[in-house]
Amino acid sequence: MEAQRWKDLGRIALFIFGIVAYVELRLMPWQEVWQTIFIVASAMFYVVVAAVAFKGFGDVTRMMRNMSAGQGASESAAEAKGR
């Protein structure tokens, strides 16, 4: 329940931040600067998402390879030989 409350608070904060950012972009004379900052931040976000997805995919394939070899999901070949 506590974790859900923090998630909800985070979503509300992001929503408010989005509204403020939208209003600022429309009212400020530096619209081009803020637009560039937003595009760069968005690109950085997607790079992080892609890196995490790539690492997660590698972890899943390693786990499946270990399981098909008869080892535990997080076990290495050296650990399996010691059993």
SEFIZA-3560 file (N, C-alpha, C; in Angstrom, 3 decimals):
REM SEFIZA-3560
<numar><xx>0.824</xx><yy>-1.190</yy><zz>0.000</zz><atom>N</atom></numar>
<numar><xx>0.000</xx><yy>0.000</yy><zz>0.000</zz><atom>CA</atom></numar>
<numar><xx>0.868</xx><yy>1.253</yy><zz>0.000</zz><atom>C</atom></numar>
<numar><xx>1.938</xx><yy>1.225</yy><zz>0.784</zz><atom>N</atom></numar>
<numar><xx>2.842</xx><yy>2.372</yy><zz>0.868</zz><atom>CA</atom></numar>
<numar><xx>3.506</xx><yy>2.645</yy><zz>-0.476</zz><atom>C</atom></numar>
<numar><xx>3.940</xx><yy>1.587</yy><zz>-1.159</zz><atom>N</atom></numar>
<numar><xx>4.594</xx><yy>1.765</yy><zz>-2.457</zz><atom>CA</atom></numar>
<numar><xx>3.629</xx><yy>2.358</yy><zz>-3.474</zz><atom>C</atom></numar>
<numar><xx>2.391</xx><yy>1.925</yy><zz>-3.440</zz><atom>N</atom></numar>
<numar><xx>1.395</xx><yy>2.456</yy><zz>-4.374</zz><atom>CA</atom></numar>
<numar><xx>1.160</xx><yy>3.946</yy><zz>-4.122</zz><atom>C</atom></numar>
<numar><xx>1.164</xx><yy>4.336</yy><zz>-2.857</zz><atom>N</atom></numar>
<numar><xx>0.971</xx><yy>5.753</yy><zz>-2.530</zz><atom>CA</atom></numar>
<numar><xx>2.098</xx><yy>6.599</yy><zz>-3.103</zz><atom>C</atom></numar>
<numar><xx>3.342</xx><yy>6.098</yy><zz>-2.998</zz><atom>N</atom></numar>
<numar><xx>4.478</xx><yy>6.843</yy><zz>-3.543</zz><atom>CA</atom></numar>
<numar><xx>4.397</xx><yy>6.924</yy><zz>-5.060</zz><atom>C</atom></numar>
<numar><xx>3.947</xx><yy>5.842</yy><zz>-5.694</zz><atom>N</atom></numar>
<numar><xx>3.783</xx><yy>5.870</yy><zz>-7.147</zz><atom>CA</atom></numar>
<numar><xx>2.741</xx><yy>6.900</yy><zz>-7.554</zz><atom>C</atom></numar>
<numar><xx>1.624</xx><yy>6.932</yy><zz>-6.823</zz><atom>N</atom></numar>
<numar><xx>0.571</xx><yy>7.903</yy><zz>-7.125</zz><atom>CA</atom></numar>
<numar><xx>1.063</xx><yy>9.333</yy><zz>-6.927</zz><atom>C</atom></numar>
<numar><xx>1.811</xx><yy>9.574</yy><zz>-5.844</zz><atom>N</atom></numar>
<numar><xx>2.364</xx><yy>10.908</yy><zz>-5.616</zz><atom>CA</atom></numar>
<numar><xx>3.338</xx><yy>11.301</yy><zz>-6.721</zz><atom>C</atom></numar>
<numar><xx>4.136</xx><yy>10.342</yy><zz>-7.179</zz><atom>N</atom></numar>
<numar><xx>5.060</xx><yy>10.615</yy><zz>-8.278</zz><atom>CA</atom></numar>
<numar><xx>4.331</xx><yy>10.960</yy><zz>-9.556</zz><atom>C</atom></numar>
<numar><xx>3.259</xx><yy>10.244</yy><zz>-9.839</zz><atom>N</atom></numar>
<numar><xx>2.476</xx><yy>10.532</yy><zz>-11.041</zz><atom>CA</atom></numar>
<numar><xx>1.834</xx><yy>11.913</yy><zz>-10.969</zz><atom>C</atom></numar>
<numar><xx>1.322</xx><yy>12.259</yy><zz>-9.803</zz><atom>N</atom></numar>
<numar><xx>0.717</xx><yy>13.582</yy><zz>-9.639</zz><atom>CA</atom></numar>
<numar><xx>1.772</xx><yy>14.672</yy><zz>-9.822</zz><atom>C</atom></numar>
<numar><xx>2.955</xx><yy>14.465</yy><zz>-9.233</zz><atom>N</atom></numar>
<numar><xx>4.031</xx><yy>15.448</yy><zz>-9.372</zz><atom>CA</atom></numar>
<numar><xx>4.447</xx><yy>15.594</yy><zz>-10.830</zz><atom>C</atom></numar>
<numar><xx>4.563</xx><yy>14.483</yy><zz>-11.552</zz><atom>N</atom></numar>
<numar><xx>4.920</xx><yy>14.564</yy><zz>-12.969</zz><atom>CA</atom></numar>
<numar><xx>3.844</xx><yy>15.270</yy><zz>-13.778</zz><atom>C</atom></numar>
<numar><xx>2.591</xx><yy>15.026</yy><zz>-13.453</zz><atom>N</atom></numar>
<numar><xx>1.491</xx><yy>15.686</yy><zz>-14.151</zz><atom>CA</atom></numar>
<numar><xx>1.551</xx><yy>17.199</yy><zz>-13.938</zz><atom>C</atom></numar>
<numar><xx>1.749</xx><yy>17.615</yy><zz>-12.684</zz><atom>N</atom></numar>
<numar><xx>1.841</xx><yy>19.047</yy><zz>-12.390</zz><atom>CA</atom></numar>
<numar><xx>3.058</xx><yy>19.650</yy><zz>-13.075</zz><atom>C</atom></numar>
<numar><xx>4.192</xx><yy>18.942</yy><zz>-13.029</zz><atom>N</atom></numar>
<numar><xx>5.392</xx><yy>19.433</yy><zz>-13.700</zz><atom>CA</atom></numar>
<numar><xx>5.150</xx><yy>19.572</yy><zz>-15.195</zz><atom>C</atom></numar>
<numar><xx>4.447</xx><yy>18.627</yy><zz>-15.787</zz><atom>N</atom></numar>
<numar><xx>4.143</xx><yy>18.703</yy><zz>-17.211</zz><atom>CA</atom></numar>
<numar><xx>3.292</xx><yy>19.907</yy><zz>-17.554</zz><atom>C</atom></numar>
<numar><xx>2.298</xx><yy>20.201</yy><zz>-16.721</zz><atom>N</atom></numar>
<numar><xx>1.460</xx><yy>21.377</yy><zz>-16.968</zz><atom>CA</atom></numar>
<numar><xx>2.286</xx><yy>22.653</yy><zz>-16.850</zz><atom>C</atom></numar>
<numar><xx>3.107</xx><yy>22.742</yy><zz>-15.808</zz><atom>N</atom></numar>
<numar><xx>3.945</xx><yy>23.928</yy><zz>-15.623</zz><atom>CA</atom></numar>
<numar><xx>4.902</xx><yy>24.086</yy><zz>-16.795</zz><atom>C</atom></numar>
<numar><xx>5.520</xx><yy>22.997</yy><zz>-17.225</zz><atom>N</atom></numar>
<numar><xx>6.453</xx><yy>23.060</yy><zz>-18.351</zz><atom>CA</atom></numar>
<numar><xx>5.735</xx><yy>23.493</yy><zz>-19.622</zz><atom>C</atom></numar>
<numar><xx>4.544</xx><yy>22.986</yy><zz>-19.841</zz><atom>N</atom></numar>
<numar><xx>3.773</xx><yy>23.365</yy><zz>-21.029</zz><atom>CA</atom></numar>
<numar><xx>3.447</xx><yy>24.860</yy><zz>-21.009</zz><atom>C</atom></numar>
<numar><xx>3.005</xx><yy>25.360</yy><zz>-19.871</zz><atom>N</atom></numar>
<numar><xx>2.672</xx><yy>26.784</yy><zz>-19.762</zz><atom>CA</atom></numar>
<numar><xx>3.923</xx><yy>27.630</yy><zz>-19.954</zz><atom>C</atom></numar>
<numar><xx>5.027</xx><yy>27.207</yy><zz>-19.356</zz><atom>N</atom></numar>
<numar><xx>6.274</xx><yy>27.964</yy><zz>-19.515</zz><atom>CA</atom></numar>
<numar><xx>6.703</xx><yy>28.010</yy><zz>-20.968</zz><atom>C</atom></numar>
<numar><xx>6.604</xx><yy>26.885</yy><zz>-21.652</zz><atom>N</atom></numar>
<numar><xx>7.006</xx><yy>26.856</yy><zz>-23.056</zz><atom>CA</atom></numar>
<numar><xx>6.159</xx><yy>27.798</yy><zz>-23.895</zz><atom>C</atom></numar>
<numar><xx>4.898</xx><yy>27.940</yy><zz>-23.545</zz><atom>N</atom></numar>
<numar><xx>4.002</xx><yy>28.791</yy><zz>-24.324</zz><atom>CA</atom></numar>
<numar><xx>4.169</xx><yy>30.267</yy><zz>-23.993</zz><atom>C</atom></numar>
<numar><xx>4.559</xx><yy>30.592</yy><zz>-22.770</zz><atom>N</atom></numar>
<numar><xx>4.605</xx><yy>31.987</yy><zz>-22.349</zz><atom>CA</atom></numar>
<numar><xx>5.994</xx><yy>32.608</yy><zz>-22.415</zz><atom>C</atom></numar>
<numar><xx>7.025</xx><yy>31.808</yy><zz>-22.342</zz><atom>N</atom></numar>
<numar><xx>8.376</xx><yy>32.359</yy><zz>-22.269</zz><atom>CA</atom></numar>
<numar><xx>8.903</xx><yy>32.722</yy><zz>-23.643</zz><atom>C</atom></numar>
<numar><xx>9.655</xx><yy>33.811</yy><zz>-23.730</zz><atom>N</atom></numar>
<numar><xx>10.275</xx><yy>34.163</yy><zz>-25.017</zz><atom>CA</atom></numar>
<numar><xx>11.410</xx><yy>33.204</yy><zz>-25.388</zz><atom>C</atom></numar>
<numar><xx>11.864</xx><yy>32.415</yy><zz>-24.440</zz><atom>N</atom></numar>
<numar><xx>12.952</xx><yy>31.480</yy><zz>-24.701</zz><atom>CA</atom></numar>
<numar><xx>12.408</xx><yy>30.122</yy><zz>-25.097</zz><atom>C</atom></numar>
<numar><xx>11.338</xx><yy>30.108</yy><zz>-25.820</zz><atom>N</atom></numar>
<numar><xx>10.678</xx><yy>28.849</yy><zz>-26.163</zz><atom>CA</atom></numar>
<numar><xx>11.632</xx><yy>27.901</yy><zz>-26.887</zz><atom>C</atom></numar>
<numar><xx>12.447</xx><yy>28.426</yy><zz>-27.772</zz><atom>N</atom></numar>
<numar><xx>13.364</xx><yy>27.563</yy><zz>-28.526</zz><atom>CA</atom></numar>
<numar><xx>14.379</xx><yy>26.891</yy><zz>-27.609</zz><atom>C</atom></numar>
<numar><xx>14.848</xx><yy>27.626</yy><zz>-26.611</zz><atom>N</atom></numar>
<numar><xx>15.828</xx><yy>27.060</yy><zz>-25.680</zz><atom>CA</atom></numar>
<numar><xx>15.190</xx><yy>25.928</yy><zz>-24.881</zz><atom>C</atom></numar>
<numar><xx>13.997</xx><yy>26.170</yy><zz>-24.353</zz><atom>N</atom></numar>
<numar><xx>13.325</xx><yy>25.146</yy><zz>-23.565</zz><atom>CA</atom></numar>
<numar><xx>12.948</xx><yy>23.944</yy><zz>-24.421</zz><atom>C</atom></numar>
<numar><xx>12.593</xx><yy>24.196</yy><zz>-25.664</zz><atom>N</atom></numar>
<numar><xx>12.253</xx><yy>23.086</yy><zz>-26.557</zz><atom>CA</atom></numar>
<numar><xx>13.485</xx><yy>22.219</yy><zz>-26.808</zz><atom>C</atom></numar>
<numar><xx>14.629</xx><yy>22.858</yy><zz>-26.995</zz><atom>N</atom></numar>
<numar><xx>15.871</xx><yy>22.112</yy><zz>-27.198</zz><atom>CA</atom></numar>
<numar><xx>16.221</xx><yy>21.301</yy><zz>-25.948</zz><atom>C</atom></numar>
<numar><xx>16.073</xx><yy>21.912</yy><zz>-24.777</zz><atom>N</atom></numar>
<numar><xx>16.348</xx><yy>21.193</yy><zz>-23.528</zz><atom>CA</atom></numar>
<numar><xx>15.418</xx><yy>19.993</yy><zz>-23.397</zz><atom>C</atom></numar>
<numar><xx>14.157</xx><yy>20.173</yy><zz>-23.728</zz><atom>N</atom></numar>
<numar><xx>13.192</xx><yy>19.081</yy><zz>-23.643</zz><atom>CA</atom></numar>
<numar><xx>13.561</xx><yy>17.948</yy><zz>-24.596</zz><atom>C</atom></numar>
<numar><xx>13.951</xx><yy>18.283</yy><zz>-25.819</zz><atom>N</atom></numar>
<numar><xx>14.315</xx><yy>17.260</yy><zz>-26.804</zz><atom>CA</atom></numar>
<numar><xx>15.549</xx><yy>16.493</yy><zz>-26.340</zz><atom>C</atom></numar>
<numar><xx>16.538</xx><yy>17.204</yy><zz>-25.816</zz><atom>N</atom></numar>
<numar><xx>17.754</xx><yy>16.539</yy><zz>-25.333</zz><atom>CA</atom></numar>
<numar><xx>17.431</xx><yy>15.630</yy><zz>-24.142</zz><atom>C</atom></numar>
<numar><xx>16.605</xx><yy>16.117</yy><zz>-23.216</zz><atom>N</atom></numar>
<numar><xx>16.233</xx><yy>15.294</yy><zz>-22.060</zz><atom>CA</atom></numar>
<numar><xx>15.450</xx><yy>14.063</yy><zz>-22.498</zz><atom>C</atom></numar>
<numar><xx>14.568</xx><yy>14.227</yy><zz>-23.475</zz><atom>N</atom></numar>
<numar><xx>13.803</xx><yy>13.081</yy><zz>-23.979</zz><atom>CA</atom></numar>
<numar><xx>14.726</xx><yy>12.058</yy><zz>-24.626</zz><atom>C</atom></numar>
<numar><xx>15.678</xx><yy>12.532</yy><zz>-25.411</zz><atom>N</atom></numar>
<numar><xx>16.621</xx><yy>11.619</yy><zz>-26.059</zz><atom>CA</atom></numar>
<numar><xx>17.439</xx><yy>10.862</yy><zz>-25.013</zz><atom>C</atom></numar>
<numar><xx>17.883</xx><yy>11.560</yy><zz>-23.973</zz><atom>N</atom></numar>
<numar><xx>18.646</xx><yy>10.900</yy><zz>-22.917</zz><atom>CA</atom></numar>
<numar><xx>17.795</xx><yy>9.850</yy><zz>-22.209</zz><atom>C</atom></numar>
<numar><xx>16.525</xx><yy>10.148</yy><zz>-21.990</zz><atom>N</atom></numar>
<numar><xx>15.625</xx><yy>9.185</yy><zz>-21.358</zz><atom>CA</atom></numar>
<numar><xx>15.520</xx><yy>7.921</yy><zz>-22.200</zz><atom>C</atom></numar>
<numar><xx>15.323</xx><yy>8.074</yy><zz>-23.505</zz><atom>N</atom></numar>
<numar><xx>15.172</xx><yy>6.898</yy><zz>-24.356</zz><atom>CA</atom></numar>
<numar><xx>16.475</xx><yy>6.112</yy><zz>-24.483</zz><atom>C</atom></numar>
<numar><xx>17.614</xx><yy>6.780</yy><zz>-24.398</zz><atom>N</atom></numar>
<numar><xx>18.892</xx><yy>6.065</yy><zz>-24.395</zz><atom>CA</atom></numar>
<numar><xx>18.994</xx><yy>5.200</yy><zz>-23.136</zz><atom>C</atom></numar>
<numar><xx>18.593</xx><yy>5.743</yy><zz>-21.993</zz><atom>N</atom></numar>
<numar><xx>18.622</xx><yy>4.973</yy><zz>-20.744</zz><atom>CA</atom></numar>
<numar><xx>17.664</xx><yy>3.791</yy><zz>-20.828</zz><atom>C</atom></numar>
<numar><xx>16.462</xx><yy>4.019</yy><zz>-21.359</zz><atom>N</atom></numar>
<numar><xx>15.489</xx><yy>2.932</yy><zz>-21.498</zz><atom>CA</atom></numar>
<numar><xx>16.048</xx><yy>1.832</yy><zz>-22.397</zz><atom>C</atom></numar>
<numar><xx>16.676</xx><yy>2.211</yy><zz>-23.510</zz><atom>N</atom></numar>
<numar><xx>17.241</xx><yy>1.218</yy><zz>-24.423</zz><atom>CA</atom></numar>
<numar><xx>18.374</xx><yy>0.438</yy><zz>-23.750</zz><atom>C</atom></numar>
<numar><xx>19.218</xx><yy>1.124</yy><zz>-22.986</zz><atom>N</atom></numar>
<numar><xx>20.324</xx><yy>0.442</yy><zz>-22.305</zz><atom>CA</atom></numar>
<numar><xx>19.806</xx><yy>-0.549</yy><zz>-21.267</zz><atom>C</atom></numar>
<numar><xx>18.798</xx><yy>-0.151</yy><zz>-20.511</zz><atom>N</atom></numar>
<numar><xx>18.224</xx><yy>-1.053</yy><zz>-19.505</zz><atom>CA</atom></numar>
<numar><xx>17.560</xx><yy>-2.245</yy><zz>-20.179</zz><atom>C</atom></numar>
<numar><xx>16.854</xx><yy>-2.008</yy><zz>-21.282</zz><atom>N</atom></numar>
<numar><xx>16.207</xx><yy>-3.110</yy><zz>-22.003</zz><atom>CA</atom></numar>
<numar><xx>17.253</xx><yy>-4.073</yy><zz>-22.559</zz><atom>C</atom></numar>
<numar><xx>18.345</xx><yy>-3.541</yy><zz>-23.092</zz><atom>N</atom></numar>
<numar><xx>19.412</xx><yy>-4.384</yy><zz>-23.638</zz><atom>CA</atom></numar>
<numar><xx>20.029</xx><yy>-5.243</yy><zz>-22.542</zz><atom>C</atom></numar>
<numar><xx>20.323</xx><yy>-4.626</yy><zz>-21.395</zz><atom>N</atom></numar>
<numar><xx>20.904</xx><yy>-5.383</yy><zz>-20.282</zz><atom>CA</atom></numar>
<numar><xx>19.919</xx><yy>-6.433</yy><zz>-19.770</zz><atom>C</atom></numar>
<numar><xx>18.660</xx><yy>-6.065</yy><zz>-19.654</zz><atom>N</atom></numar>
<numar><xx>17.649</xx><yy>-7.013</yy><zz>-19.188</zz><atom>CA</atom></numar>
<numar><xx>17.495</xx><yy>-8.184</yy><zz>-20.131</zz><atom>C</atom></numar>
<numar><xx>17.546</xx><yy>-7.919</yy><zz>-21.438</zz><atom>N</atom></numar>
<numar><xx>17.444</xx><yy>-8.994</yy><zz>-22.421</zz><atom>CA</atom></numar>
<numar><xx>18.624</xx><yy>-9.947</yy><zz>-22.285</zz><atom>C</atom></numar>
<numar><xx>19.826</xx><yy>-9.404</yy><zz>-22.063</zz><atom>N</atom></numar>
<numar><xx>20.999</xx><yy>-10.253</yy><zz>-21.860</zz><atom>CA</atom></numar>
<numar><xx>20.880</xx><yy>-11.106</yy><zz>-20.613</zz><atom>C</atom></numar>
<numar><xx>20.340</xx><yy>-10.526</yy><zz>-19.543</zz><atom>N</atom></numar>
<numar><xx>20.148</xx><yy>-11.288</yy><zz>-18.302</zz><atom>CA</atom></numar>
<numar><xx>19.150</xx><yy>-12.424</yy><zz>-18.499</zz><atom>C</atom></numar>
<numar><xx>18.074</xx><yy>-12.151</yy><zz>-19.221</zz><atom>N</atom></numar>
<numar><xx>17.050</xx><yy>-13.175</yy><zz>-19.452</zz><atom>CA</atom></numar>
<numar><xx>17.605</xx><yy>-14.299</yy><zz>-20.317</zz><atom>C</atom></numar>
<numar><xx>18.349</xx><yy>-13.961</yy><zz>-21.367</zz><atom>N</atom></numar>
<numar><xx>18.904</xx><yy>-15.021</yy><zz>-22.223</zz><atom>CA</atom></numar>
<numar><xx>19.915</xx><yy>-15.870</yy><zz>-21.453</zz><atom>C</atom></numar>
<numar><xx>20.717</xx><yy>-15.249</yy><zz>-20.589</zz><atom>N</atom></numar>
<numar><xx>21.676</xx><yy>-16.015</yy><zz>-19.787</zz><atom>CA</atom></numar>
<numar><xx>20.939</xx><yy>-16.947</yy><zz>-18.831</zz><atom>C</atom></numar>
<numar><xx>19.859</xx><yy>-16.450</yy><zz>-18.219</zz><atom>N</atom></numar>
<numar><xx>19.072</xx><yy>-17.273</yy><zz>-17.305</zz><atom>CA</atom></numar>
<numar><xx>18.468</xx><yy>-18.465</yy><zz>-18.046</zz><atom>C</atom></numar>
<numar><xx>17.921</xx><yy>-18.230</yy><zz>-19.238</zz><atom>N</atom></numar>
<numar><xx>17.317</xx><yy>-19.323</yy><zz>-20.009</zz><atom>CA</atom></numar>
<numar><xx>18.376</xx><yy>-20.329</yy><zz>-20.446</zz><atom>C</atom></numar>
<numar><xx>19.563</xx><yy>-19.841</yy><zz>-20.817</zz><atom>N</atom></numar>
<numar><xx>20.652</xx><yy>-20.733</yy><zz>-21.210</zz><atom>CA</atom></numar>
<numar><xx>21.058</xx><yy>-21.613</yy><zz>-20.027</zz><atom>C</atom></numar>
<numar><xx>21.167</xx><yy>-21.023</yy><zz>-18.842</zz><atom>N</atom></numar>
<numar><xx>21.518</xx><yy>-21.798</yy><zz>-17.643</zz><atom>CA</atom></numar>
<numar><xx>20.451</xx><yy>-22.828</yy><zz>-17.319</zz><atom>C</atom></numar>
<numar><xx>19.188</xx><yy>-22.434</yy><zz>-17.434</zz><atom>N</atom></numar>
<numar><xx>18.103</xx><yy>-23.363</yy><zz>-17.118</zz><atom>CA</atom></numar>
<numar><xx>18.058</xx><yy>-24.517</yy><zz>-18.110</zz><atom>C</atom></numar>
<numar><xx>18.321</xx><yy>-24.247</yy><zz>-19.389</zz><atom>N</atom></numar>
<numar><xx>18.303</xx><yy>-25.325</yy><zz>-20.376</zz><atom>CA</atom></numar>
<numar><xx>19.497</xx><yy>-26.261</yy><zz>-20.206</zz><atom>C</atom></numar>
<numar><xx>20.572</xx><yy>-25.774</yy><zz>-19.579</zz><atom>N</atom></numar>
<numar><xx>21.742</xx><yy>-26.614</yy><zz>-19.322</zz><atom>CA</atom></numar>
<numar><xx>21.594</xx><yy>-27.390</yy><zz>-18.014</zz><atom>C</atom></numar>
<numar><xx>20.475</xx><yy>-27.234</yy><zz>-17.338</zz><atom>N</atom></numar>
<numar><xx>20.240</xx><yy>-27.969</yy><zz>-16.106</zz><atom>CA</atom></numar>
<numar><xx>20.782</xx><yy>-27.284</yy><zz>-14.873</zz><atom>C</atom></numar>
<numar><xx>21.186</xx><yy>-26.053</yy><zz>-15.002</zz><atom>N</atom></numar>
<numar><xx>21.688</xx><yy>-25.294</yy><zz>-13.863</zz><atom>CA</atom></numar>
<numar><xx>20.553</xx><yy>-24.441</yy><zz>-13.310</zz><atom>C</atom></numar>
<numar><xx>20.798</xx><yy>-23.852</yy><zz>-12.167</zz><atom>N</atom></numar>
<numar><xx>19.826</xx><yy>-22.907</yy><zz>-11.622</zz><atom>CA</atom></numar>
<numar><xx>19.789</xx><yy>-21.656</yy><zz>-12.477</zz><atom>C</atom></numar>
<numar><xx>18.766</xx><yy>-20.872</yy><zz>-12.319</zz><atom>N</atom></numar>
<numar><xx>18.593</xx><yy>-19.684</yy><zz>-13.152</zz><atom>CA</atom></numar>
<numar><xx>19.721</xx><yy>-18.682</yy><zz>-12.964</zz><atom>C</atom></numar>
<numar><xx>20.285</xx><yy>-18.591</yy><zz>-11.771</zz><atom>N</atom></numar>
<numar><xx>21.345</xx><yy>-17.615</yy><zz>-11.522</zz><atom>CA</atom></numar>
<numar><xx>22.699</xx><yy>-18.278</yy><zz>-11.283</zz><atom>C</atom></numar>
<numar><xx>22.792</xx><yy>-19.553</yy><zz>-11.591</zz><atom>N</atom></numar>
<numar><xx>23.995</xx><yy>-20.330</yy><zz>-11.322</zz><atom>CA</atom></numar>
<numar><xx>24.937</xx><yy>-20.269</yy><zz>-12.522</zz><atom>C</atom></numar>
<numar><xx>26.217</xx><yy>-20.242</yy><zz>-12.275</zz><atom>N</atom></numar>
<numar><xx>27.180</xx><yy>-20.319</yy><zz>-13.362</zz><atom>CA</atom></numar>
<numar><xx>27.622</xx><yy>-21.773</yy><zz>-13.533</zz><atom>C</atom></numar>
<numar><xx>28.311</xx><yy>-22.042</yy><zz>-14.623</zz><atom>N</atom></numar>
<numar><xx>28.761</xx><yy>-23.407</yy><zz>-14.891</zz><atom>CA</atom></numar>
<numar><xx>29.731</xx><yy>-23.884</yy><zz>-13.811</zz><atom>C</atom></numar>
<numar><xx>30.590</xx><yy>-22.997</yy><zz>-13.308</zz><atom>N</atom></numar>
<numar><xx>31.552</xx><yy>-23.377</yy><zz>-12.269</zz><atom>CA</atom></numar>
<numar><xx>30.834</xx><yy>-23.763</yy><zz>-10.980</zz><atom>C</atom></numar>
<numar><xx>29.770</xx><yy>-23.037</yy><zz>-10.653</zz><atom>N</atom></numar>
<numar><xx>29.014</xx><yy>-23.366</yy><zz>-9.443</zz><atom>CA</atom></numar>
<numar><xx>28.283</xx><yy>-24.693</yy><zz>-9.592</zz><atom>C</atom></numar>
<numar><xx>27.795</xx><yy>-24.991</yy><zz>-10.786</zz><atom>N</atom></numar>
<numar><xx>27.054</xx><yy>-26.229</yy><zz>-11.014</zz><atom>CA</atom></numar>
<numar><xx>27.974</xx><yy>-27.443</yy><zz>-10.918</zz><atom>C</atom></numar>
<numar><xx>29.247</xx><yy>-27.298</yy><zz>-11.337</zz><atom>N</atom></numar>
<numar><xx>30.188</xx><yy>-28.416</yy><zz>-11.267</zz><atom>CA</atom></numar>
<numar><xx>30.531</xx><yy>-28.753</yy><zz>-9.822</zz><atom>C</atom></numar>
<numar><xx>30.456</xx><yy>-27.765</yy><zz>-8.939</zz><atom>N</atom></numar>
<numar><xx>30.780</xx><yy>-27.980</yy><zz>-7.535</zz><atom>CA</atom></numar>
<numar><xx>29.721</xx><yy>-28.767</yy><zz>-6.785</zz><atom>C</atom></numar>
<numar><xx>28.559</xx><yy>-28.964</yy><zz>-7.354</zz><atom>N</atom></numar>
<numar><xx>27.478</xx><yy>-29.689</yy><zz>-6.664</zz><atom>CA</atom></numar>
<numar><xx>27.717</xx><yy>-31.169</yy><zz>-6.674</zz><atom>C</atom></numar>
//
